[in-house]
Amino acid sequence: MRQFGRFREIRTLTFALVLIVLIYNKFDDTLKKVPVPNGHWSPRARSMIELNVNVNSSTVSDASTMISPNICTGLVNHLGYSSSCQFLKSNPHCSSDGIFDYLKFYYCDCDEGALGAIVLVIWLVALFYLLGNTAADYFCLSLQKLSSLLKLSPTVAGVTLLPLGNGAPDVFASIASFMGNNSGEVGLNSVLGGAVFVTCVVVGIVSVCVSGQRVQIDKKAFLRDVGFFLFTLTFLLLILIVGKVSVVAAGAFVSIYVIYAVSVAANEILRKHVQRLKGVTPLLPLGVKIFSQDDDSIQSSLLDVENEGDGYQNRNSLPEWMWASNVAIYSNQKFQEHERHLWGWHDDGIEVDQPCVSFWNLCSFLDFPLTFPRRLTIPLIEEETWSKPYAVASASLSPILLAFVFNTQDGLSSQFMTIVYIFGVIVGFALGILAYLHTAPDHPPHRYLFPWVLGGFIMSIIWFYMIANELVALLVGFGMFLRVNPSILGLTVLAWGNSMGDLVSNIALALDGGDGIQIALSGCYAGPMFNTLMGLGISLLIGSWSEKPNPYNVPQDNSLYYTMGFLISGLMWALVILLRNDMRPNKMLGIGLIGLYLVFLFVRLTSAMGFITLVGL
């Protein structure tokens, strides 16, 4: 569609201009910055507490715990200060925990004007896009290649790498929130809020849309997934009640998904041995977008993608469209003719004849600030996107970017940071020389692919972390602008933004009919379960590991109990209605789930705004 192509170019132009404004503001602020008392420059906002406390190291360590987030609540009213900007300058620990200082930009550079708010809202949308686009056009491609190199079966790939690709935005946003300052509750609320949204709204809309088709979903697989999800929520509830978690407990929480994956893989092995017996139901993982049936028709339709000239695609690999199904709406890649158009549009006919110099050429040029840094640092070895200069640049610059991210940690001396940068430059120079000598300009390498694929995998994760960290920092900033607890924004804005891919792709699959209905419903349960176990589980594991041998204090937010209560209620409603209706989704299921989410949203928002008081809050 030509109109969609134009919309994409305008969207890219807007995002790029906002990024240029923020970069200019950051550069201008750097020029005006003066050294802090200890003689070092502050590379990130999160370091400002240490840099501005002119005491010995033990006192600095205590100061970071003494400073309460409640101090920053006076930013809006700025009592005792001439303006919010003056308050911010006097309390630098209230600055945004990101590369860009959003609070300073809004209160000082834009003087709390509407233009500043508009720029930040556009940048919020851009961060959601960058998070999803990195997953769709970089991370999922690396996972697909990695699965092929490791010769993973469709089932093993489906319960290991595939969910990671589709759930990457949620997982890394959660991890970034736990690694920030006092923002762990944002990650908890975003993952659980996203789970409520997907299991209620998405399942509800899909059920209403397909209610007239009388499709029957697989009972055993549905019960297995819901059972694992309920057990996961029970375990998480115990962790929240205790308020602390050890490395062993966090590891046990993550291992729930390992047990789930092993059970699915073991069942697949059993299925291969008994598939000759009629009536044996193969239990394939719902979360990997393959739904089991009493025969192999659906599995065959998904794993055997017909090609006109080559017969059928290899049964030992997953179809390409599955690797980025939930993040496909953010992709700029074009899929083959036989691929499913999961996100509801076709790019056919977008390319039209136009003058060499036009507004649309300018849009494409301004796409550089969004794509150029990632292309320079994430190795890609796809035939369609291969470029030797980019490959050499990514091999050279990736270690330097890794050094930069490593040096953003607190407590590093300037000498140690310099050594890390020098080491990154040396390694980057060596890898760049090797890449230049062993690659061709007209095609990607055919040997030694694993280092390239592993590099793309690692650097995609690095970009996930940086983008997610900015996203969480901006949401915390919006919480201060609006005088709203940032956890509410995590429950709504962050959860909705990360769930848009699930909403669009699953509805599109359901409207496609046939096995697409079952694939769509399956992803609505196994996807949130994966995000909960991996997103929160890895976050808790990192936190507990950093505090060992002492337990890690889980962020306290009593409103999470209400969120989990609504989430469990939605699962039980679906379970009861489907069992009573012979596993056929109907309007009662859909309307009930959507109504439950609206009640949940009403209760949480009115409680946050102080209109009602909930027990325990």
Secondary structure, 3 states (H helix, E strand, C coil): CHHHHHHHHHHHHHHHHHHHHHHHHHHHHHHHCCCCCCCCCCCCHHHHHHHCCCCCHHHHHHHHHHCCHHHHHHHCCCCCCCCHHHHHHHCHHHCCCCCCCHHHHHHHHCCCCHHHHHHHHHHHHHHHHHHHHHHHHHHHHHHHHHHHHCCCCHHHHHHCHHHHHHHHHHHHHHHHHHHCCCCHHHHHHHHHHHHHHHHHHHHHHHHHHHHHHCCCCCHHHHHHHHHHHHHHHHHHHHHHHHCEECHHHHHHHHHHHHHHHHHHHHHHHHHHHHCCCCCCCCCCCHHHCCCCCCCCHHHHHHHCCEECCCEECCCCCCCHHHHHHHHHHHCCCCCCCCCCCCCCCCCCCCCCCCCCCCHHHHHHHHCHHHHHHHHHHCCCCCCCCCCHHHHHHHHHHHHHHHHHHHCCCCCCCHHHHHHHHHHHHHHHHHHHHHHHHCCCCCCCCCCCHHHHHHHHHHHHHHHHHHHHHHHHHHHHHHHHHHCCCHHHHHHHHHHHHHHHHHHHHHHHHHHHCCHHHHHHHHHHHHHHHHHHHHHHHHHHHHHHHHHCCCCEECCCCCHHHHHHHHHHHHHHHHHHHHHHCCCCCCHHHHHHHHHHHHHHHHHHHHHHCCCCCCCCC
